[in-house]
Amino acid sequence: MSAVNIMVDEIPTAASLERKTCAHEECSCLAAIDNDYCDSYCETAQDQHQSRDGCGCGHPDCANC
């Protein structure tokens, strides 16, 4: 039987696992776990300061599409 060594700072906290909404101003989707945006569409739209009515990401759960 082998022992497993886990460093305390490697254990994810609840705050680090909390999902946030997409950083695109018009989008209501949850952001990807490893990104500030739900997908590349919203990241590109935000970076290029594209504005339109609604979001446009096309996700069925987005209230602003």
GUBA-599192 format. One record per atom (N, C-alpha, C, O): chain; residue in one letter; x, z, y. Coordinates in nm, 2 decimals. Each point is the difference from the previous one (the first is absolute). Layout:
BEGIN
PT/chaine/residu/X/Z/Y
PT/A/a/X/Z/Y
...
END
This chain:
BEGIN
PT/chaine/residu/X/Z/Y
PT/A/m/0.09/0.00/-0.12
PT/A/m/-0.09/0.00/0.12
PT/A/m/0.09/0.00/0.12
PT/A/m/0.09/0.08/0.01
PT/A/s/-0.12/-0.17/0.09
PT/A/s/0.08/0.00/0.12
PT/A/s/-0.07/0.06/0.12
PT/A/s/-0.12/-0.01/0.01
PT/A/a/0.20/0.06/0.08
PT/A/a/-0.06/0.06/0.12
PT/A/a/-0.01/-0.10/0.11
PT/A/a/0.09/-0.09/0.00
PT/A/v/-0.19/0.09/0.08
PT/A/v/-0.02/-0.09/0.11
PT/A/v/0.03/0.08/0.13
PT/A/v/-0.06/0.10/0.03
PT/A/n/0.16/-0.15/0.04
PT/A/n/0.03/0.06/0.13
PT/A/n/-0.07/-0.08/0.11
PT/A/n/0.03/-0.12/0.02
PT/A/i/-0.11/0.19/0.06
PT/A/i/-0.07/-0.06/0.11
PT/A/i/0.04/0.08/0.12
PT/A/i/-0.01/0.12/0.01
PT/A/m/0.06/-0.19/0.09
PT/A/m/0.03/0.06/0.13
PT/A/m/-0.13/0.02/0.08
PT/A/m/-0.09/-0.08/-0.01
PT/A/v/0.08/0.19/0.07
PT/A/v/-0.12/0.04/0.08
PT/A/v/-0.03/-0.11/0.10
PT/A/v/-0.12/-0.03/0.02
PT/A/d/0.22/-0.03/0.05
PT/A/d/-0.02/-0.10/0.10
PT/A/d/-0.05/-0.13/-0.06
PT/A/d/-0.03/-0.09/0.08
PT/A/e/0.03/0.07/-0.21
PT/A/e/-0.04/-0.12/-0.06
PT/A/e/-0.15/0.00/-0.04
PT/A/e/-0.05/-0.10/-0.03
PT/A/i/-0.01/0.22/0.04
PT/A/i/-0.14/0.01/-0.04
PT/A/i/-0.08/-0.04/0.12
PT/A/i/0.01/0.05/0.11
PT/A/p/-0.10/-0.15/-0.13
PT/A/p/-0.08/-0.05/0.12
PT/A/p/-0.10/0.11/0.04
PT/A/p/-0.06/0.07/-0.08
PT/A/t/0.05/-0.06/0.21
PT/A/t/-0.10/0.10/0.06
PT/A/t/-0.13/-0.07/0.02
PT/A/t/-0.01/-0.13/0.00
PT/A/a/-0.10/0.20/0.02
PT/A/a/-0.13/-0.06/0.02
PT/A/a/0.00/-0.09/0.13
PT/A/a/-0.06/-0.10/0.00
PT/A/a/0.14/0.15/0.10
PT/A/a/0.01/-0.08/0.12
PT/A/a/0.06/-0.14/-0.02
PT/A/a/-0.03/-0.10/0.06
PT/A/s/0.13/0.10/-0.15
PT/A/s/0.07/-0.13/-0.02
PT/A/s/-0.08/-0.09/-0.09
PT/A/s/0.02/-0.12/0.01
PT/A/l/-0.12/0.17/-0.08
PT/A/l/-0.09/-0.09/-0.08
PT/A/l/-0.12/-0.04/0.07
PT/A/l/-0.08/-0.08/-0.05
PT/A/e/0.05/0.14/0.17
PT/A/e/-0.12/-0.03/0.08
PT/A/e/0.01/-0.14/0.05
PT/A/e/0.09/-0.05/0.06
PT/A/r/-0.20/-0.03/-0.09
PT/A/r/-0.01/-0.14/0.05
PT/A/r/-0.05/0.00/0.14
PT/A/r/-0.09/0.08/0.03
PT/A/k/0.14/-0.17/0.04
PT/A/k/-0.05/-0.02/0.14
PT/A/k/-0.07/-0.14/0.01
PT/A/k/0.02/-0.08/-0.08
PT/A/t/-0.08/0.06/0.19
PT/A/t/-0.07/-0.13/0.03
PT/A/t/0.11/-0.10/0.04
PT/A/t/0.10/0.04/0.06
PT/A/c/-0.13/-0.16/-0.07
PT/A/c/0.08/-0.11/0.04
PT/A/c/0.04/0.01/0.15
PT/A/c/-0.09/0.04/0.08
PT/A/a/0.21/-0.08/-0.05
PT/A/a/0.05/0.01/0.14
PT/A/a/-0.06/-0.11/0.09
PT/A/a/0.01/0.01/0.12
PT/A/h/-0.07/-0.11/-0.18
PT/A/h/-0.06/-0.11/0.08
PT/A/h/-0.12/0.06/0.07
PT/A/h/-0.08/0.07/-0.06
PT/A/e/0.07/-0.08/0.19
PT/A/e/-0.10/0.06/0.09
PT/A/e/-0.14/-0.02/-0.04
PT/A/e/-0.08/0.08/0.01
PT/A/e/0.05/-0.20/-0.07
PT/A/e/-0.14/-0.04/-0.03
PT/A/e/-0.03/0.03/-0.15
PT/A/e/-0.12/-0.01/-0.04
PT/A/c/0.22/0.05/-0.04
PT/A/c/-0.03/0.02/-0.14
PT/A/c/-0.03/0.14/-0.04
PT/A/c/0.05/0.10/0.06
PT/A/s/-0.14/-0.09/-0.16
PT/A/s/-0.05/0.14/-0.04
PT/A/s/0.05/0.02/-0.15
PT/A/s/-0.04/0.10/-0.06
PT/A/c/0.12/-0.19/0.00
PT/A/c/0.05/0.02/-0.13
PT/A/c/0.10/0.11/-0.01
PT/A/c/0.05/0.04/0.10
PT/A/l/-0.03/0.01/-0.23
PT/A/l/0.11/0.09/-0.02
PT/A/l/0.13/-0.08/0.00
PT/A/l/0.00/-0.11/-0.06
PT/A/a/0.10/0.17/0.12
PT/A/a/0.13/-0.07/-0.01
PT/A/a/0.06/0.01/-0.14
PT/A/a/-0.04/0.08/-0.08
PT/A/a/0.13/-0.17/0.05
PT/A/a/0.07/0.00/-0.13
PT/A/a/0.08/0.13/0.00
PT/A/a/0.04/0.05/0.10
PT/A/i/-0.02/0.00/-0.22
PT/A/i/0.07/0.12/-0.01
PT/A/i/0.14/0.00/0.06
PT/A/i/0.04/0.10/0.06
PT/A/d/0.03/-0.21/-0.07
PT/A/d/0.14/-0.01/0.06
PT/A/d/0.00/-0.08/0.13
PT/A/d/0.11/-0.05/0.03
PT/A/n/-0.22/0.04/0.04
PT/A/n/0.00/-0.08/0.12
PT/A/n/-0.10/0.05/0.10
PT/A/n/-0.08/0.09/-0.04
PT/A/d/0.09/-0.13/0.17
PT/A/d/-0.09/0.05/0.10
PT/A/d/-0.13/-0.09/0.00
PT/A/d/-0.09/0.03/0.07
PT/A/y/0.10/-0.14/-0.14
PT/A/y/-0.11/-0.10/0.01
PT/A/y/-0.06/-0.02/-0.14
PT/A/y/0.06/0.03/-0.10
PT/A/c/-0.18/-0.08/0.09
PT/A/c/-0.07/-0.02/-0.13
PT/A/c/0.06/-0.12/-0.07
PT/A/c/0.01/-0.01/-0.12
PT/A/d/0.04/-0.09/0.19
PT/A/d/0.06/-0.12/-0.05
PT/A/d/0.08/-0.08/0.10
PT/A/d/0.00/0.04/0.12
PT/A/s/0.06/-0.14/-0.16
PT/A/s/0.08/-0.08/0.10
PT/A/s/-0.08/-0.07/0.11
PT/A/s/0.05/-0.02/0.11
PT/A/y/-0.18/-0.01/-0.14
PT/A/y/-0.08/-0.06/0.10
PT/A/y/-0.01/0.09/0.13
PT/A/y/0.02/-0.05/0.11
PT/A/c/-0.05/0.17/-0.14
PT/A/c/-0.02/0.10/0.12
PT/A/c/0.13/0.02/0.07
PT/A/c/0.01/0.02/0.12
PT/A/e/0.10/-0.01/-0.20
PT/A/e/0.13/0.02/0.06
PT/A/e/0.04/-0.11/0.09
PT/A/e/0.05/0.02/0.11
PT/A/t/-0.07/-0.14/-0.16
PT/A/t/0.03/-0.12/0.08
PT/A/t/-0.09/-0.01/0.13
PT/A/t/0.05/-0.03/0.11
PT/A/a/-0.18/0.06/-0.13
PT/A/a/-0.09/-0.01/0.11
PT/A/a/0.03/0.10/0.11
PT/A/a/0.00/-0.03/0.12
PT/A/q/0.04/0.15/-0.16
PT/A/q/0.04/0.11/0.09
PT/A/q/0.13/-0.04/0.07
PT/A/q/0.01/0.02/0.12
PT/A/d/0.09/-0.07/-0.19
PT/A/d/0.13/-0.03/0.05
PT/A/d/-0.01/-0.12/0.10
PT/A/d/0.07/0.00/0.10
PT/A/q/-0.17/-0.09/-0.12
PT/A/q/-0.02/-0.11/0.09
PT/A/q/-0.10/0.02/0.10
PT/A/q/-0.04/-0.09/0.08
PT/A/h/-0.01/0.22/-0.07
PT/A/h/-0.10/0.04/0.10
PT/A/h/-0.12/-0.09/0.00
PT/A/h/-0.06/-0.04/0.10
PT/A/q/0.02/0.00/-0.22
PT/A/q/-0.12/-0.09/-0.02
PT/A/q/-0.13/0.09/0.02
PT/A/q/-0.01/0.10/-0.07
PT/A/s/-0.08/-0.14/0.15
PT/A/s/-0.12/0.07/0.02
PT/A/s/-0.12/-0.09/-0.03
PT/A/s/0.01/-0.12/0.03
PT/A/r/-0.11/0.17/-0.09
PT/A/r/-0.12/-0.07/-0.04
PT/A/r/-0.11/0.10/-0.02
PT/A/r/0.03/0.12/0.00
PT/A/d/-0.15/-0.17/-0.02
PT/A/d/-0.11/0.09/-0.03
PT/A/d/0.02/0.04/-0.15
PT/A/d/0.00/-0.08/-0.09
PT/A/g/0.02/0.21/0.07
PT/A/g/0.02/0.05/-0.13
PT/A/g/0.14/-0.01/-0.04
PT/A/g/0.09/-0.04/0.07
PT/A/c/-0.07/0.07/-0.20
PT/A/c/0.14/0.01/-0.05
PT/A/c/0.05/-0.14/-0.06
PT/A/c/0.09/-0.05/0.05
PT/A/g/-0.17/0.00/-0.15
PT/A/g/0.04/-0.12/-0.06
PT/A/g/0.08/0.01/-0.12
PT/A/g/0.04/-0.11/-0.06
PT/A/c/-0.01/0.23/0.01
PT/A/c/0.08/0.01/-0.12
PT/A/c/-0.07/-0.05/-0.13
PT/A/c/0.06/-0.04/-0.09
PT/A/g/-0.19/0.04/0.10
PT/A/g/-0.08/-0.05/-0.12
PT/A/g/-0.03/0.10/-0.11
PT/A/g/-0.06/-0.04/-0.10
PT/A/h/0.11/0.16/0.11
PT/A/h/-0.03/0.10/-0.10
PT/A/h/-0.14/0.04/0.00
PT/A/h/-0.06/0.03/0.11
PT/A/p/-0.01/-0.03/-0.23
PT/A/p/-0.14/0.04/0.00
PT/A/p/-0.03/0.14/0.05
PT/A/p/-0.11/0.02/0.05
PT/A/d/0.20/0.07/-0.05
PT/A/d/-0.03/0.14/0.05
PT/A/d/0.03/0.01/0.15
PT/A/d/-0.02/0.11/0.05
PT/A/c/0.07/-0.21/0.01
PT/A/c/0.04/0.01/0.14
PT/A/c/-0.13/-0.01/0.09
PT/A/c/-0.07/-0.10/-0.01
PT/A/a/0.04/0.21/0.08
PT/A/a/-0.13/0.00/0.08
PT/A/a/0.01/-0.09/0.12
PT/A/a/-0.10/-0.03/0.06
PT/A/n/0.22/-0.02/-0.03
PT/A/n/0.01/-0.08/0.13
PT/A/n/0.03/-0.15/-0.03
PT/A/n/0.03/-0.07/0.09
PT/A/c/-0.05/0.02/-0.21
PT/A/c/0.02/-0.14/-0.03
PT/A/c/-0.13/-0.08/0.02
PT/A/c/-0.01/-0.12/-0.02
END
